[in-house]
Amino acid sequence: MQTNSSLLPDKHGPRLYGRSSGHALSARQARLVAELLPRLGLPEKISARSDLAPEGVPLWLEIGFGAAEHLLQQAKANPGVRLIGVEPYLNGVAKALSGIDAQKLDTIRIVRGDARELVARLPDASLDRVFILHPDPWPKKRHWKRRIIQRDFVADLARVLKPGGRLRFASDIAHYQAWALQHILDDSRFEWTAERADDWRMPPSDHFTTRYEQKARKAGRACAWLDFVRAH
Ligand SMILES: C[S@@+](CC[C@H](N)C(=O)[O-])C[C@H]1O[C@@H](n2cnc3c(N)ncnc32)[C@H](O)[C@@H]1O
């Protein structure tokens, strides 16, 4: 059962995402949303990590996977890992389902909805890795409160990551890069792993780029990839 994709402001704070669907789905995509999505969702009640992945199998989460390019490639490159992708945008969810179906991937679960609601439902220390790649930047000051990186959400990410678990944040917006660095390091459980500038200026060796990221770089916006470890 997938989580409810509430599109309204809720107890977690202001709505974070703009539109939740765009152009009409193809017949195949509509069928996948109707038939495959319910099979790939999470249990309604998550009591323990074992409801999500078998003992000893790493569990990764990608937040706001967009068109799912990174999610699908990580799944292909890491067949021994279970992945959860969460995304409110229906067309993105449909792209993920298309890729999962076409490539016969059986390690990905998809949740259509708000990552804050999902993370709030996860057990403590259940995740090995979290990716937040190019979250909506909300550049205007009056909209900064809509950014997904906020103190309470960072605390919840630290709670659901195992000690030693890793968080990757990427953005092409300089202000959001600095914002994320500050908000994440404000939580003493996180340590930034960069040792030299190229560790955050260059794409990490295990990164897969997306069309969004390529467009940003073509437009001359420098990306930063900030890798953190939940140290304790
Ligand atoms: C700028 S796009 C980047 C997509 C993708 N990560 C990439 O790098 O190509 C930001 C994505 O975050 C999603 N998003 C926005 N608010 C979200 C939320 N509360 N939970 C999960 N995803 C969210 C949007 O729907 C959108 O697909």
PDBQT file of the ligand as one rigid body, heavy atoms in Angstrom, charges set to zero:
ROOT
HETATM    1  C1  LIG A 301      14.150  20.253  -9.380  1.00  0.00    +0.000 C 
HETATM    2  S1  LIG A 301      13.427  18.663  -9.330  1.00  0.00    +0.000 S 
HETATM    3  C2  LIG A 301      14.858  17.586  -9.296  1.00  0.00    +0.000 C 
HETATM    4  C3  LIG A 301      14.550  16.192  -9.705  1.00  0.00    +0.000 C 
HETATM    5  C4  LIG A 301      15.684  15.168  -9.579  1.00  0.00    +0.000 C 
HETATM    6  N1  LIG A 301      16.065  14.965  -8.183  1.00  0.00    +0.000 N 
HETATM    7  C5  LIG A 301      16.887  15.555 -10.399  1.00  0.00    +0.000 C 
HETATM    8  O1  LIG A 301      17.939  15.864  -9.802  1.00  0.00    +0.000 OA
HETATM    9  O2  LIG A 301      16.803  15.532 -11.619  1.00  0.00    +0.000 OA
HETATM   10  C6  LIG A 301      12.820  18.564  -7.644  1.00  0.00    +0.000 C 
HETATM   11  C7  LIG A 301      11.886  17.403  -7.396  1.00  0.00    +0.000 C 
HETATM   12  O3  LIG A 301      11.506  17.355  -6.023  1.00  0.00    +0.000 OA
HETATM   13  C8  LIG A 301      10.152  16.969  -5.954  1.00  0.00    +0.000 C 
HETATM   14  N2  LIG A 301       9.596  17.369  -4.642  1.00  0.00    +0.000 N 
HETATM   15  C9  LIG A 301       9.148  18.586  -4.274  1.00  0.00    +0.000 A 
HETATM   16  N3  LIG A 301       8.672  18.559  -3.015  1.00  0.00    +0.000 NA
HETATM   17  C10 LIG A 301       8.831  17.285  -2.567  1.00  0.00    +0.000 A 
HETATM   18  C11 LIG A 301       8.532  16.618  -1.351  1.00  0.00    +0.000 A 
HETATM   19  N4  LIG A 301       7.952  17.255  -0.325  1.00  0.00    +0.000 N 
HETATM   20  N5  LIG A 301       8.815  15.297  -1.238  1.00  0.00    +0.000 NA
HETATM   21  C12 LIG A 301       9.390  14.636  -2.266  1.00  0.00    +0.000 A 
HETATM   22  N6  LIG A 301       9.709  15.220  -3.435  1.00  0.00    +0.000 NA
HETATM   23  C13 LIG A 301       9.434  16.524  -3.595  1.00  0.00    +0.000 A 
HETATM   24  C14 LIG A 301       9.524  17.687  -7.143  1.00  0.00    +0.000 C 
HETATM   25  O4  LIG A 301       8.260  17.144  -7.517  1.00  0.00    +0.000 OA
HETATM   26  C15 LIG A 301      10.586  17.497  -8.204  1.00  0.00    +0.000 C 
HETATM   27  O5  LIG A 301      10.429  16.324  -8.941  1.00  0.00    +0.000 OA
ENDROOT
TORSDOF 0
